[in-house]
Amino acid sequence: MAHPDTVVNISEKCATIDQLWSPKIIAEANGWHVKLVKSAGEFVWHTHEETDEIFMVISGQGLSLSRGGVNGCRAGATRSSQA
């Protein structure tokens, strides 16, 4: 995990992840973890009552189903999920 005031190269961190669906903490800010994960296929919707989440697509695209419908997110975009 990066120390405060350290620049984290997301591309370099992605290159170190071999397993799908195995999140890695790459930084921390104000008690929040910044996690990076490689994914493929279906992601089952779930909640974390104690926290909010932000999803950012680095490469490819992501689609999520929620109570509000289908949400799309392409590379370079982000989406938040509030508890």
C-alpha positions in Angstrom: 0.0 0.0 0.0 1.3 3.5 -0.8 2.2 5.9 1.9 0.5 9.3 2.1 1.6 11.8 -0.6 2.8 9.0 -2.9 1.7 9.0 -6.5 0.3 5.5 -7.4 0.6 4.5 -11.1 -2.6 2.5 -11.7 -1.3 0.9 -14.9 1.7 -0.5 -13.0 -0.4 -1.8 -10.2 -2.8 -3.5 -12.7 0.2 -5.3 -14.2 0.9 -6.9 -10.8 -2.5 -8.4 -10.4 -2.9 -11.9 -11.9 -6.1 -13.2 -10.2 -9.6 -12.1 -11.2 -11.9 -10.9 -8.4 -9.1 -10.5 -5.8 -9.1 -6.8 -4.7 -5.8 -5.3 -3.7 -5.4 -2.1 -1.6 -3.2 0.3 -3.5 -3.6 3.4 -1.4 -5.4 4.9 1.6 -6.9 8.4 2.0 -8.6 9.7 5.2 -9.3 6.2 6.4 -10.7 5.1 3.0 -9.1 2.2 1.1 -8.5 2.6 -2.6 -8.8 -0.9 -4.1 -7.9 -2.3 -7.5 -9.4 -5.4 -8.9 -9.4 -7.2 -12.3 -12.8 -8.6 -13.2 -14.6 -10.5 -16.0 -18.1 -11.8 -16.4 -20.9 -11.2 -14.0 -20.6 -9.3 -10.7 -23.4 -10.1 -8.2 -24.9 -6.9 -6.8 -24.5 -6.6 -3.0 -24.2 -3.9 -0.4 -21.8 -2.9 2.4 -24.0 -1.1 5.0 -21.0 0.5 6.6 -19.5 2.2 3.5 -20.0 3.7 0.0 -18.2 2.4 -3.0 -16.8 4.0 -6.2 -16.2 2.0 -9.3 -13.8 3.2 -12.0 -13.3 1.4 -15.2 -9.7 1.5 -16.4 -10.0 -0.7 -19.4 -13.0 -2.2 -21.3 -16.5 -1.6 -20.0 -18.7 -2.4 -17.0 -22.4 -2.8 -16.8 -24.2 -3.1 -13.5 -27.8 -3.9 -12.6 -29.4 -2.1 -9.7 -32.8 -1.2 -8.5 -32.7 1.8 -10.8 -32.0 -0.3 -13.9 -28.9 -1.0 -16.0 -25.9 1.3 -15.6 -23.0 1.4 -18.0 -19.5 2.6 -17.4 -16.7 2.7 -20.0 -12.9 3.1 -19.6 -12.0 6.4 -18.1 -15.4 6.8 -16.3 -16.5 6.3 -12.8 -19.7 5.4 -10.9 -20.5 5.6 -7.2 -22.7 3.4 -5.1 -24.0 4.8 -1.8 -24.9 2.7 1.2 
